[in-house]
């Protein structure tokens, strides 16, 4: 497990954009290693991506925290309002891309 500070210092993340219903988009940095949420988060906000039971290569939902079917952690600069609050457990991902691919 690494801290956000360690990941940002070592370029241990990949730029990614997630697309939700209604063409809502969120861009951030994807960590493919578990992130320590307790220290050195550098003012960032962390959300986990879950893959489906049938396909571990494609992200399916964005959630506050994922234990099973964890795809990675998205690190963003500001909170994602659609996931804030107890009645909003996840957002379904309809499309996605790595922003460093041409």
Backbone torsions as a table, in degrees:
resi	resn	phi	psi	omega
1	UNK	NA	136.5	-179.8
2	UNK	-120.7	159.7	174.7
3	UNK	-87.5	162.0	176.1
4	UNK	-60.0	-41.2	179.5
5	UNK	-57.2	-46.0	178.6
6	UNK	-62.8	-42.9	-179.2
7	UNK	-64.1	-41.3	-179.5
8	UNK	-69.9	-34.5	179.8
9	UNK	-72.0	-29.7	-175.8
10	UNK	-103.8	7.3	-176.6
11	UNK	54.8	42.9	-177.9
12	UNK	-87.3	18.8	-178.9
13	UNK	-129.8	161.0	-179.1
14	UNK	-122.0	132.5	178.4
15	UNK	-66.2	134.9	-174.4
16	UNK	-144.0	145.7	173.1
17	UNK	-121.9	132.0	176.4
18	UNK	-109.2	142.2	178.5
19	UNK	-118.2	133.7	180.0
20	UNK	-114.3	174.1	177.2
21	UNK	-52.8	143.9	-178.5
22	UNK	78.5	17.3	179.6
23	UNK	59.4	27.0	173.0
24	UNK	-73.6	137.3	-177.9
25	UNK	-126.7	146.5	173.9
26	UNK	-133.8	128.7	176.9
27	UNK	-115.4	145.1	179.0
28	UNK	-168.0	-162.9	178.0
29	UNK	-110.1	130.1	-179.9
30	UNK	-92.5	125.5	171.1
31	UNK	-103.2	127.9	178.5
32	UNK	-98.1	12.2	170.4
33	UNK	-121.9	150.9	179.7
34	UNK	-60.7	141.3	-176.0
35	UNK	-107.7	134.6	174.9
36	UNK	-72.9	113.6	-176.4
37	UNK	-88.4	-0.3	-174.5
38	UNK	-94.5	-24.8	-176.6
39	UNK	-144.5	155.7	175.4
40	UNK	51.4	49.5	178.9
41	UNK	-88.1	-2.2	170.2
42	UNK	58.3	29.7	178.8
43	UNK	73.2	14.5	-179.5
44	UNK	-94.5	167.4	177.5
45	UNK	-118.0	138.4	-172.7
46	UNK	-116.8	132.1	177.4
47	UNK	-135.7	139.4	-178.9
48	UNK	-94.5	149.6	177.2
49	UNK	-109.6	132.3	178.0
50	UNK	-106.8	138.5	171.7
51	UNK	-95.7	163.8	-178.6
52	UNK	-76.5	166.5	177.2
53	UNK	-64.4	-30.3	-172.9
54	UNK	-93.5	-16.9	-175.2
55	UNK	-148.0	104.9	-177.2
56	UNK	-82.3	-1.7	-178.9
57	UNK	-90.9	-18.0	-177.4
58	UNK	-116.9	131.6	176.8
59	UNK	-69.1	141.9	-177.6
60	UNK	-112.6	-43.1	-178.7
61	UNK	-140.6	156.2	172.6
62	UNK	-110.6	130.0	-173.8
63	UNK	-140.1	167.2	177.8
64	UNK	-64.1	-43.7	179.8
65	UNK	-155.6	136.1	-178.9
66	UNK	-124.2	134.5	175.3
67	UNK	-105.7	-53.0	-177.3
68	UNK	-97.3	140.4	-178.6
69	UNK	63.9	36.3	-179.6
70	UNK	-70.9	125.2	178.5
71	UNK	-96.3	-38.6	-178.9
72	UNK	169.0	-178.8	178.6
73	UNK	-118.8	129.4	176.9
74	UNK	-94.0	125.5	179.6
75	UNK	-104.6	121.4	-177.1
76	UNK	-127.1	162.7	-177.6
77	UNK	-81.3	-26.9	-179.8
78	UNK	-137.5	157.7	-176.3
79	UNK	-64.5	149.4	176.2
80	UNK	-93.3	104.2	-173.2
81	UNK	-58.6	-32.4	-179.0
82	UNK	-63.9	-16.0	-179.9
83	UNK	-108.6	-1.5	-179.0
84	UNK	-85.0	133.8	179.6
85	UNK	108.0	152.0	-174.6
86	UNK	-70.6	-20.2	-177.5
87	UNK	-91.5	8.0	-179.1
88	UNK	-126.9	79.6	-173.7
89	UNK	-77.8	-24.0	-177.9
90	UNK	-161.4	163.3	171.0
91	UNK	-122.6	130.4	178.5
92	UNK	-78.0	132.0	179.8
93	UNK	-88.8	125.0	179.5
94	UNK	-101.0	-20.8	176.7
95	UNK	-159.6	162.8	-179.2
96	UNK	-162.9	160.6	175.7
97	UNK	-157.0	154.3	169.8
98	UNK	-88.0	130.8	-175.3
99	UNK	-81.9	-2.1	179.1
100	UNK	-103.8	9.5	176.6
101	UNK	-98.6	146.6	-178.8
102	UNK	-110.2	NA	NA
